[in-house]
């Protein structure tokens, strides 16, 4: 639920929240992360949100870019 906490005070419309949440879940699955209390999930959530703020709307593309960004850290 990490991403939900970060988005709760966001000015995004409910339909717009669906994209980063979908990208976040997809990224966690791809990285094999299931423990939402693991600190890396917060980093994933922040990265997904940052990428989503660039105007990219496709959750799969956001997820791919987040995985790449996290791998570059």
Long-range contacts (C-beta under 8 A, 24 or more apart in sequence): 1-36, 2-36, 2-41, 2-42, 2-44, 2-45, 3-45, 3-48, 3-49, 6-45, 6-46, 6-49, 7-49, 19-52, 19-57, 19-58, 19-59, 19-62, 20-48, 20-49, 20-52, 20-59, 20-62, 22-59, 23-48, 23-51, 23-52, 23-59, 23-60, 23-62, 23-63, 23-66, 24-48, 24-63, 26-59, 26-60, 26-63, 27-63, 27-66, 27-67, 30-63, 30-67, 31-67, 31-70, 40-70, 43-70, 43-73, 44-70
